[in-house]
């Protein structure tokens, strides 16, 4: 994920909390951030005058201010000319035990991208050893798996027809079960 996208996600999260009087940390919105990432993003938001708060050894505590609110309503770092409000929340932060996931409208958040891409690579390797798949079929299946990997990397939805076409692999139970596992992984 680009730095500009991280900043937009944190800003949108702070924007959503603006009327609640709560401070938040960048890792509240992006749990995978390292402490160094959290400090860097917090410093940028503070230096730009978009948030107020403090950075301590136990974390960063931010609250959006008026300039940050106006920024969210007018522009974004990751998509200049589009408001940060074009981002869509998948889950609500106030739900106990849930985390916020944010994406640009029309994008999909895959929480397990690395796992999905690793699974695709393993599938492609396994397909090469299947005697029941001819070279033409291998080429087509490989192309579909490459397309799925590209969609996941670009945070785009995987079209249903991909799964329908790959469903033709039912004859090859070892491949079929792995394709079904990949489908479940992507849909979760």
PyMOL CGO cylinders between C-alpha atoms (Angstrom):
from pymol import cmd
from pymol.cgo import CYLINDER

trace = [
    CYLINDER, 0.00, 0.00, 0.00, 1.34, 3.44, -0.89, 0.3, 1, 1, 1, 1, 1, 1,
    CYLINDER, 1.34, 3.44, -0.89, 2.14, 5.98, 1.83, 0.3, 1, 1, 1, 1, 1, 1,
    CYLINDER, 2.14, 5.98, 1.83, -0.46, 8.37, 0.40, 0.3, 1, 1, 1, 1, 1, 1,
    CYLINDER, -0.46, 8.37, 0.40, -3.14, 5.69, 0.74, 0.3, 1, 1, 1, 1, 1, 1,
    CYLINDER, -3.14, 5.69, 0.74, -2.12, 5.05, 4.35, 0.3, 1, 1, 1, 1, 1, 1,
    CYLINDER, -2.12, 5.05, 4.35, -2.42, 8.77, 5.11, 0.3, 1, 1, 1, 1, 1, 1,
    CYLINDER, -2.42, 8.77, 5.11, -5.86, 8.93, 3.50, 0.3, 1, 1, 1, 1, 1, 1,
    CYLINDER, -5.86, 8.93, 3.50, -7.06, 5.92, 5.49, 0.3, 1, 1, 1, 1, 1, 1,
    CYLINDER, -7.06, 5.92, 5.49, -5.85, 7.41, 8.77, 0.3, 1, 1, 1, 1, 1, 1,
    CYLINDER, -5.85, 7.41, 8.77, -7.37, 10.80, 7.92, 0.3, 1, 1, 1, 1, 1, 1,
    CYLINDER, -7.37, 10.80, 7.92, -10.71, 9.21, 7.04, 0.3, 1, 1, 1, 1, 1, 1,
    CYLINDER, -10.71, 9.21, 7.04, -10.70, 7.29, 10.31, 0.3, 1, 1, 1, 1, 1, 1,
    CYLINDER, -10.70, 7.29, 10.31, -9.94, 10.46, 12.28, 0.3, 1, 1, 1, 1, 1, 1,
    CYLINDER, -9.94, 10.46, 12.28, -12.66, 12.26, 10.33, 0.3, 1, 1, 1, 1, 1, 1,
    CYLINDER, -12.66, 12.26, 10.33, -15.21, 9.62, 11.33, 0.3, 1, 1, 1, 1, 1, 1,
    CYLINDER, -15.21, 9.62, 11.33, -14.26, 10.09, 15.01, 0.3, 1, 1, 1, 1, 1, 1,
    CYLINDER, -14.26, 10.09, 15.01, -14.34, 13.91, 14.88, 0.3, 1, 1, 1, 1, 1, 1,
    CYLINDER, -14.34, 13.91, 14.88, -17.58, 14.38, 16.82, 0.3, 1, 1, 1, 1, 1, 1,
    CYLINDER, -17.58, 14.38, 16.82, -16.88, 11.72, 19.43, 0.3, 1, 1, 1, 1, 1, 1,
    CYLINDER, -16.88, 11.72, 19.43, -14.02, 13.49, 21.21, 0.3, 1, 1, 1, 1, 1, 1,
    CYLINDER, -14.02, 13.49, 21.21, -11.81, 10.41, 20.88, 0.3, 1, 1, 1, 1, 1, 1,
    CYLINDER, -11.81, 10.41, 20.88, -8.10, 10.35, 20.14, 0.3, 1, 1, 1, 1, 1, 1,
    CYLINDER, -8.10, 10.35, 20.14, -6.88, 7.62, 17.83, 0.3, 1, 1, 1, 1, 1, 1,
    CYLINDER, -6.88, 7.62, 17.83, -3.65, 6.13, 16.63, 0.3, 1, 1, 1, 1, 1, 1,
    CYLINDER, -3.65, 6.13, 16.63, -2.81, 5.38, 12.98, 0.3, 1, 1, 1, 1, 1, 1,
    CYLINDER, -2.81, 5.38, 12.98, -2.57, 1.68, 13.91, 0.3, 1, 1, 1, 1, 1, 1,
    CYLINDER, -2.57, 1.68, 13.91, -6.24, 1.81, 15.00, 0.3, 1, 1, 1, 1, 1, 1,
    CYLINDER, -6.24, 1.81, 15.00, -7.04, 2.10, 11.30, 0.3, 1, 1, 1, 1, 1, 1,
    CYLINDER, -7.04, 2.10, 11.30, -4.08, 0.15, 9.87, 0.3, 1, 1, 1, 1, 1, 1,
    CYLINDER, -4.08, 0.15, 9.87, -3.14, -2.57, 12.39, 0.3, 1, 1, 1, 1, 1, 1,
    CYLINDER, -3.14, -2.57, 12.39, -0.22, -3.77, 10.26, 0.3, 1, 1, 1, 1, 1, 1,
    CYLINDER, -0.22, -3.77, 10.26, 1.73, -0.50, 10.75, 0.3, 1, 1, 1, 1, 1, 1,
    CYLINDER, 1.73, -0.50, 10.75, 5.02, -0.68, 12.58, 0.3, 1, 1, 1, 1, 1, 1,
    CYLINDER, 5.02, -0.68, 12.58, 5.67, 1.80, 15.38, 0.3, 1, 1, 1, 1, 1, 1,
    CYLINDER, 5.67, 1.80, 15.38, 8.05, 3.67, 13.02, 0.3, 1, 1, 1, 1, 1, 1,
    CYLINDER, 8.05, 3.67, 13.02, 5.30, 3.88, 10.37, 0.3, 1, 1, 1, 1, 1, 1,
    CYLINDER, 5.30, 3.88, 10.37, 2.89, 5.18, 12.98, 0.3, 1, 1, 1, 1, 1, 1,
    CYLINDER, 2.89, 5.18, 12.98, 5.31, 7.89, 14.09, 0.3, 1, 1, 1, 1, 1, 1,
    CYLINDER, 5.31, 7.89, 14.09, 6.10, 8.94, 10.51, 0.3, 1, 1, 1, 1, 1, 1,
    CYLINDER, 6.10, 8.94, 10.51, 2.43, 9.23, 9.52, 0.3, 1, 1, 1, 1, 1, 1,
    CYLINDER, 2.43, 9.23, 9.52, 1.54, 11.01, 12.77, 0.3, 1, 1, 1, 1, 1, 1,
    CYLINDER, 1.54, 11.01, 12.77, 4.38, 13.52, 12.32, 0.3, 1, 1, 1, 1, 1, 1,
    CYLINDER, 4.38, 13.52, 12.32, 3.25, 14.23, 8.77, 0.3, 1, 1, 1, 1, 1, 1,
    CYLINDER, 3.25, 14.23, 8.77, -0.35, 14.85, 9.87, 0.3, 1, 1, 1, 1, 1, 1,
    CYLINDER, -0.35, 14.85, 9.87, 0.81, 17.09, 12.72, 0.3, 1, 1, 1, 1, 1, 1,
    CYLINDER, 0.81, 17.09, 12.72, 3.30, 19.01, 10.53, 0.3, 1, 1, 1, 1, 1, 1,
    CYLINDER, 3.30, 19.01, 10.53, 0.64, 19.58, 7.86, 0.3, 1, 1, 1, 1, 1, 1,
    CYLINDER, 0.64, 19.58, 7.86, -1.72, 20.99, 10.49, 0.3, 1, 1, 1, 1, 1, 1,
    CYLINDER, -1.72, 20.99, 10.49, -4.38, 18.37, 9.76, 0.3, 1, 1, 1, 1, 1, 1,
    CYLINDER, -4.38, 18.37, 9.76, -4.43, 16.85, 13.24, 0.3, 1, 1, 1, 1, 1, 1,
    CYLINDER, -4.43, 16.85, 13.24, -3.39, 17.65, 16.78, 0.3, 1, 1, 1, 1, 1, 1,
    CYLINDER, -3.39, 17.65, 16.78, -2.03, 15.26, 19.33, 0.3, 1, 1, 1, 1, 1, 1,
    CYLINDER, -2.03, 15.26, 19.33, 1.15, 13.85, 20.72, 0.3, 1, 1, 1, 1, 1, 1,
    CYLINDER, 1.15, 13.85, 20.72, 3.68, 11.16, 20.04, 0.3, 1, 1, 1, 1, 1, 1,
    CYLINDER, 3.68, 11.16, 20.04, 4.93, 9.23, 23.06, 0.3, 1, 1, 1, 1, 1, 1,
    CYLINDER, 4.93, 9.23, 23.06, 6.89, 6.06, 23.62, 0.3, 1, 1, 1, 1, 1, 1,
    CYLINDER, 6.89, 6.06, 23.62, 3.63, 4.16, 24.08, 0.3, 1, 1, 1, 1, 1, 1,
    CYLINDER, 3.63, 4.16, 24.08, 2.02, 5.37, 20.86, 0.3, 1, 1, 1, 1, 1, 1,
    CYLINDER, 2.02, 5.37, 20.86, 0.57, 8.24, 18.89, 0.3, 1, 1, 1, 1, 1, 1,
    CYLINDER, 0.57, 8.24, 18.89, -2.64, 9.94, 19.93, 0.3, 1, 1, 1, 1, 1, 1,
    CYLINDER, -2.64, 9.94, 19.93, -4.29, 12.09, 17.25, 0.3, 1, 1, 1, 1, 1, 1,
    CYLINDER, -4.29, 12.09, 17.25, -7.47, 14.05, 16.75, 0.3, 1, 1, 1, 1, 1, 1,
    CYLINDER, -7.47, 14.05, 16.75, -8.49, 15.72, 13.50, 0.3, 1, 1, 1, 1, 1, 1,
    CYLINDER, -8.49, 15.72, 13.50, -8.77, 19.52, 13.46, 0.3, 1, 1, 1, 1, 1, 1,
    CYLINDER, -8.77, 19.52, 13.46, -10.68, 21.90, 11.18, 0.3, 1, 1, 1, 1, 1, 1,
    CYLINDER, -10.68, 21.90, 11.18, -8.02, 21.94, 8.42, 0.3, 1, 1, 1, 1, 1, 1,
    CYLINDER, -8.02, 21.94, 8.42, -8.04, 18.14, 8.43, 0.3, 1, 1, 1, 1, 1, 1,
    CYLINDER, -8.04, 18.14, 8.43, -11.83, 18.06, 8.16, 0.3, 1, 1, 1, 1, 1, 1,
    CYLINDER, -11.83, 18.06, 8.16, -11.74, 20.46, 5.20, 0.3, 1, 1, 1, 1, 1, 1,
    CYLINDER, -11.74, 20.46, 5.20, -8.95, 18.41, 3.61, 0.3, 1, 1, 1, 1, 1, 1,
    CYLINDER, -8.95, 18.41, 3.61, -11.04, 15.23, 3.90, 0.3, 1, 1, 1, 1, 1, 1,
    CYLINDER, -11.04, 15.23, 3.90, -14.01, 16.95, 2.31, 0.3, 1, 1, 1, 1, 1, 1,
    CYLINDER, -14.01, 16.95, 2.31, -12.00, 18.39, -0.60, 0.3, 1, 1, 1, 1, 1, 1,
    CYLINDER, -12.00, 18.39, -0.60, -8.94, 16.34, -1.59, 0.3, 1, 1, 1, 1, 1, 1,
    CYLINDER, -8.94, 16.34, -1.59, -6.89, 13.23, -0.92, 0.3, 1, 1, 1, 1, 1, 1,
    CYLINDER, -6.89, 13.23, -0.92, -3.24, 12.25, -1.03, 0.3, 1, 1, 1, 1, 1, 1,
    CYLINDER, -3.24, 12.25, -1.03, -3.72, 9.04, -3.00, 0.3, 1, 1, 1, 1, 1, 1,
    CYLINDER, -3.72, 9.04, -3.00, -6.27, 10.36, -5.52, 0.3, 1, 1, 1, 1, 1, 1,
    CYLINDER, -6.27, 10.36, -5.52, -5.75, 14.11, -5.99, 0.3, 1, 1, 1, 1, 1, 1,
    CYLINDER, -5.75, 14.11, -5.99, -8.95, 15.86, -6.95, 0.3, 1, 1, 1, 1, 1, 1,
    CYLINDER, -8.95, 15.86, -6.95, -11.11, 13.30, -5.13, 0.3, 1, 1, 1, 1, 1, 1,
    CYLINDER, -11.11, 13.30, -5.13, -12.22, 13.87, -1.55, 0.3, 1, 1, 1, 1, 1, 1,
    CYLINDER, -12.22, 13.87, -1.55, -11.04, 11.46, 1.11, 0.3, 1, 1, 1, 1, 1, 1,
    CYLINDER, -11.04, 11.46, 1.11, -14.75, 10.95, 1.77, 0.3, 1, 1, 1, 1, 1, 1,
    CYLINDER, -14.75, 10.95, 1.77, -14.85, 8.90, -1.44, 0.3, 1, 1, 1, 1, 1, 1,
    CYLINDER, -14.85, 8.90, -1.44, -13.35, 6.16, 0.72, 0.3, 1, 1, 1, 1, 1, 1,
    CYLINDER, -13.35, 6.16, 0.72, -15.75, 3.52, 1.92, 0.3, 1, 1, 1, 1, 1, 1,
    CYLINDER, -15.75, 3.52, 1.92, -15.60, 1.91, 5.34, 0.3, 1, 1, 1, 1, 1, 1,
    CYLINDER, -15.60, 1.91, 5.34, -16.12, -1.83, 5.32, 0.3, 1, 1, 1, 1, 1, 1,
    CYLINDER, -16.12, -1.83, 5.32, -16.49, -2.15, 9.10, 0.3, 1, 1, 1, 1, 1, 1,
    CYLINDER, -16.49, -2.15, 9.10, -17.30, 0.33, 11.85, 0.3, 1, 1, 1, 1, 1, 1,
    CYLINDER, -17.30, 0.33, 11.85, -14.59, 1.18, 14.41, 0.3, 1, 1, 1, 1, 1, 1,
    CYLINDER, -14.59, 1.18, 14.41, -17.09, 1.35, 17.29, 0.3, 1, 1, 1, 1, 1, 1,
    CYLINDER, -17.09, 1.35, 17.29, -18.00, -2.33, 16.97, 0.3, 1, 1, 1, 1, 1, 1,
    CYLINDER, -18.00, -2.33, 16.97, -16.21, -4.26, 19.73, 0.3, 1, 1, 1, 1, 1, 1,
    CYLINDER, -16.21, -4.26, 19.73, -13.38, -6.38, 18.41, 0.3, 1, 1, 1, 1, 1, 1,
    CYLINDER, -13.38, -6.38, 18.41, -13.65, -5.14, 14.82, 0.3, 1, 1, 1, 1, 1, 1,
    CYLINDER, -13.65, -5.14, 14.82, -11.20, -3.15, 12.81, 0.3, 1, 1, 1, 1, 1, 1,
    CYLINDER, -11.20, -3.15, 12.81, -11.79, -0.53, 10.16, 0.3, 1, 1, 1, 1, 1, 1,
    CYLINDER, -11.79, -0.53, 10.16, -10.92, -1.44, 6.62, 0.3, 1, 1, 1, 1, 1, 1,
    CYLINDER, -10.92, -1.44, 6.62, -11.02, 1.33, 4.09, 0.3, 1, 1, 1, 1, 1, 1,
    CYLINDER, -11.02, 1.33, 4.09, -10.82, 1.34, 0.32, 0.3, 1, 1, 1, 1, 1, 1,
    CYLINDER, -10.82, 1.34, 0.32, -11.42, 3.70, -2.54, 0.3, 1, 1, 1, 1, 1, 1,
    CYLINDER, -11.42, 3.70, -2.54, -14.93, 3.26, -3.91, 0.3, 1, 1, 1, 1, 1, 1,
    CYLINDER, -14.93, 3.26, -3.91, -14.73, 0.45, -6.43, 0.3, 1, 1, 1, 1, 1, 1,
    CYLINDER, -14.73, 0.45, -6.43, -11.75, -1.18, -4.75, 0.3, 1, 1, 1, 1, 1, 1,
    CYLINDER, -11.75, -1.18, -4.75, -11.70, -4.30, -2.64, 0.3, 1, 1, 1, 1, 1, 1,
    CYLINDER, -11.70, -4.30, -2.64, -9.67, -4.72, 0.51, 0.3, 1, 1, 1, 1, 1, 1,
    CYLINDER, -9.67, -4.72, 0.51, -8.00, -8.14, 0.59, 0.3, 1, 1, 1, 1, 1, 1,
    CYLINDER, -8.00, -8.14, 0.59, -6.84, -8.57, 4.17, 0.3, 1, 1, 1, 1, 1, 1,
    CYLINDER, -6.84, -8.57, 4.17, -4.69, -11.56, 3.23, 0.3, 1, 1, 1, 1, 1, 1,
    CYLINDER, -4.69, -11.56, 3.23, -3.06, -10.46, -0.04, 0.3, 1, 1, 1, 1, 1, 1,
    CYLINDER, -3.06, -10.46, -0.04, 0.29, -12.15, 0.60, 0.3, 1, 1, 1, 1, 1, 1,
    CYLINDER, 0.29, -12.15, 0.60, -1.40, -15.44, 1.48, 0.3, 1, 1, 1, 1, 1, 1,
    CYLINDER, -1.40, -15.44, 1.48, -3.57, -15.28, -1.66, 0.3, 1, 1, 1, 1, 1, 1,
    CYLINDER, -3.57, -15.28, -1.66, -0.58, -14.59, -3.91, 0.3, 1, 1, 1, 1, 1, 1,
    CYLINDER, -0.58, -14.59, -3.91, 1.41, -17.41, -2.27, 0.3, 1, 1, 1, 1, 1, 1,
    CYLINDER, 1.41, -17.41, -2.27, -1.55, -19.77, -2.78, 0.3, 1, 1, 1, 1, 1, 1,
    CYLINDER, -1.55, -19.77, -2.78, -1.75, -18.79, -6.48, 0.3, 1, 1, 1, 1, 1, 1,
    CYLINDER, -1.75, -18.79, -6.48, 1.98, -19.45, -6.95, 0.3, 1, 1, 1, 1, 1, 1,
    CYLINDER, 1.98, -19.45, -6.95, 1.63, -22.88, -5.31, 0.3, 1, 1, 1, 1, 1, 1,
    CYLINDER, 1.63, -22.88, -5.31, -1.35, -23.68, -7.52, 0.3, 1, 1, 1, 1, 1, 1,
    CYLINDER, -1.35, -23.68, -7.52, 0.57, -22.75, -10.67, 0.3, 1, 1, 1, 1, 1, 1,
    CYLINDER, 0.57, -22.75, -10.67, 3.45, -24.99, -9.59, 0.3, 1, 1, 1, 1, 1, 1,
    CYLINDER, 3.45, -24.99, -9.59, 1.11, -27.88, -8.81, 0.3, 1, 1, 1, 1, 1, 1,
    CYLINDER, 1.11, -27.88, -8.81, -0.71, -27.56, -12.14, 0.3, 1, 1, 1, 1, 1, 1,
    CYLINDER, -0.71, -27.56, -12.14, 2.54, -28.09, -14.05, 0.3, 1, 1, 1, 1, 1, 1,
    CYLINDER, 2.54, -28.09, -14.05, 2.84, -31.56, -12.50, 0.3, 1, 1, 1, 1, 1, 1,
    CYLINDER, 2.84, -31.56, -12.50, -0.71, -32.68, -13.38, 0.3, 1, 1, 1, 1, 1, 1,
    CYLINDER, -0.71, -32.68, -13.38, -0.64, -35.25, -16.17, 0.3, 1, 1, 1, 1, 1, 1,
    CYLINDER, -0.64, -35.25, -16.17, -4.37, -34.77, -16.88, 0.3, 1, 1, 1, 1, 1, 1,
    CYLINDER, -4.37, -34.77, -16.88, -3.88, -31.12, -17.89, 0.3, 1, 1, 1, 1, 1, 1,
    CYLINDER, -3.88, -31.12, -17.89, -2.71, -30.64, -21.43, 0.3, 1, 1, 1, 1, 1, 1,
    CYLINDER, -2.71, -30.64, -21.43, -0.47, -27.73, -22.40, 0.3, 1, 1, 1, 1, 1, 1,
    CYLINDER, -0.47, -27.73, -22.40, -3.37, -25.65, -23.73, 0.3, 1, 1, 1, 1, 1, 1,
    CYLINDER, -3.37, -25.65, -23.73, -5.39, -26.08, -20.54, 0.3, 1, 1, 1, 1, 1, 1,
    CYLINDER, -5.39, -26.08, -20.54, -2.33, -25.29, -18.42, 0.3, 1, 1, 1, 1, 1, 1,
    CYLINDER, -2.33, -25.29, -18.42, -1.82, -22.08, -20.38, 0.3, 1, 1, 1, 1, 1, 1,
    CYLINDER, -1.82, -22.08, -20.38, -5.47, -21.02, -19.89, 0.3, 1, 1, 1, 1, 1, 1,
    CYLINDER, -5.47, -21.02, -19.89, -5.56, -21.88, -16.18, 0.3, 1, 1, 1, 1, 1, 1,
    CYLINDER, -5.56, -21.88, -16.18, -2.24, -20.07, -15.70, 0.3, 1, 1, 1, 1, 1, 1,
    CYLINDER, -2.24, -20.07, -15.70, -3.63, -17.00, -17.47, 0.3, 1, 1, 1, 1, 1, 1,
    CYLINDER, -3.63, -17.00, -17.47, -6.69, -16.96, -15.22, 0.3, 1, 1, 1, 1, 1, 1,
    CYLINDER, -6.69, -16.96, -15.22, -4.54, -17.34, -12.12, 0.3, 1, 1, 1, 1, 1, 1,
    CYLINDER, -4.54, -17.34, -12.12, -2.29, -14.49, -13.34, 0.3, 1, 1, 1, 1, 1, 1,
    CYLINDER, -2.29, -14.49, -13.34, -5.39, -12.32, -13.88, 0.3, 1, 1, 1, 1, 1, 1,
    CYLINDER, -5.39, -12.32, -13.88, -6.66, -13.13, -10.38, 0.3, 1, 1, 1, 1, 1, 1,
    CYLINDER, -6.66, -13.13, -10.38, -3.26, -12.24, -8.90, 0.3, 1, 1, 1, 1, 1, 1,
    CYLINDER, -3.26, -12.24, -8.90, -3.28, -8.93, -10.79, 0.3, 1, 1, 1, 1, 1, 1,
    CYLINDER, -3.28, -8.93, -10.79, -6.84, -8.13, -9.58, 0.3, 1, 1, 1, 1, 1, 1,
    CYLINDER, -6.84, -8.13, -9.58, -5.82, -8.85, -5.99, 0.3, 1, 1, 1, 1, 1, 1,
    CYLINDER, -5.82, -8.85, -5.99, -2.69, -6.66, -6.26, 0.3, 1, 1, 1, 1, 1, 1,
    CYLINDER, -2.69, -6.66, -6.26, -4.73, -3.82, -7.78, 0.3, 1, 1, 1, 1, 1, 1,
    CYLINDER, -4.73, -3.82, -7.78, -7.51, -4.29, -5.18, 0.3, 1, 1, 1, 1, 1, 1,
    CYLINDER, -7.51, -4.29, -5.18, -10.08, -4.98, -7.88, 0.3, 1, 1, 1, 1, 1, 1,
    CYLINDER, -10.08, -4.98, -7.88, -12.90, -7.51, -7.56, 0.3, 1, 1, 1, 1, 1, 1,
    CYLINDER, -12.90, -7.51, -7.56, -12.38, -10.89, -9.21, 0.3, 1, 1, 1, 1, 1, 1,
    CYLINDER, -12.38, -10.89, -9.21, -15.20, -11.42, -11.73, 0.3, 1, 1, 1, 1, 1, 1,
    CYLINDER, -15.20, -11.42, -11.73, -17.53, -14.37, -11.11, 0.3, 1, 1, 1, 1, 1, 1,
    CYLINDER, -17.53, -14.37, -11.11, -16.91, -15.78, -14.57, 0.3, 1, 1, 1, 1, 1, 1,
    CYLINDER, -16.91, -15.78, -14.57, -13.29, -16.49, -13.55, 0.3, 1, 1, 1, 1, 1, 1,
    CYLINDER, -13.29, -16.49, -13.55, -14.55, -18.87, -10.87, 0.3, 1, 1, 1, 1, 1, 1,
    CYLINDER, -14.55, -18.87, -10.87, -17.11, -20.42, -13.21, 0.3, 1, 1, 1, 1, 1, 1,
    CYLINDER, -17.11, -20.42, -13.21, -14.46, -21.09, -15.82, 0.3, 1, 1, 1, 1, 1, 1,
    CYLINDER, -14.46, -21.09, -15.82, -12.01, -22.45, -13.24, 0.3, 1, 1, 1, 1, 1, 1,
    CYLINDER, -12.01, -22.45, -13.24, -14.86, -24.61, -11.89, 0.3, 1, 1, 1, 1, 1, 1,
    CYLINDER, -14.86, -24.61, -11.89, -14.35, -26.73, -14.99, 0.3, 1, 1, 1, 1, 1, 1,
    CYLINDER, -14.35, -26.73, -14.99, -11.39, -28.25, -13.14, 0.3, 1, 1, 1, 1, 1, 1,
    CYLINDER, -11.39, -28.25, -13.14, -13.78, -30.51, -11.18, 0.3, 1, 1, 1, 1, 1, 1,
    CYLINDER, -13.78, -30.51, -11.18, -12.26, -33.56, -12.83, 0.3, 1, 1, 1, 1, 1, 1,
    CYLINDER, -12.26, -33.56, -12.83, -8.96, -32.78, -11.15, 0.3, 1, 1, 1, 1, 1, 1,
    CYLINDER, -8.96, -32.78, -11.15, -9.96, -33.01, -7.51, 0.3, 1, 1, 1, 1, 1, 1,
    CYLINDER, -9.96, -33.01, -7.51, -6.60, -31.94, -6.09, 0.3, 1, 1, 1, 1, 1, 1,
    CYLINDER, -6.60, -31.94, -6.09, -6.67, -28.80, -8.22, 0.3, 1, 1, 1, 1, 1, 1,
    CYLINDER, -6.67, -28.80, -8.22, -10.42, -28.25, -7.76, 0.3, 1, 1, 1, 1, 1, 1,
    CYLINDER, -10.42, -28.25, -7.76, -10.18, -28.24, -3.97, 0.3, 1, 1, 1, 1, 1, 1,
    CYLINDER, -10.18, -28.24, -3.97, -7.25, -25.82, -4.08, 0.3, 1, 1, 1, 1, 1, 1,
    CYLINDER, -7.25, -25.82, -4.08, -9.13, -23.52, -6.47, 0.3, 1, 1, 1, 1, 1, 1,
    CYLINDER, -9.13, -23.52, -6.47, -12.14, -23.63, -4.15, 0.3, 1, 1, 1, 1, 1, 1,
    CYLINDER, -12.14, -23.63, -4.15, -9.85, -22.81, -1.22, 0.3, 1, 1, 1, 1, 1, 1,
    CYLINDER, -9.85, -22.81, -1.22, -8.46, -19.83, -3.18, 0.3, 1, 1, 1, 1, 1, 1,
    CYLINDER, -8.46, -19.83, -3.18, -12.01, -18.68, -3.96, 0.3, 1, 1, 1, 1, 1, 1,
    CYLINDER, -12.01, -18.68, -3.96, -12.97, -18.80, -0.26, 0.3, 1, 1, 1, 1, 1, 1,
    CYLINDER, -12.97, -18.80, -0.26, -9.76, -16.98, 0.68, 0.3, 1, 1, 1, 1, 1, 1,
    CYLINDER, -9.76, -16.98, 0.68, -10.53, -14.15, -1.75, 0.3, 1, 1, 1, 1, 1, 1,
    CYLINDER, -10.53, -14.15, -1.75, -14.19, -13.89, -0.77, 0.3, 1, 1, 1, 1, 1, 1,
    CYLINDER, -14.19, -13.89, -0.77, -13.44, -13.66, 2.98, 0.3, 1, 1, 1, 1, 1, 1,
]
cmd.load_cgo(trace, "trace")
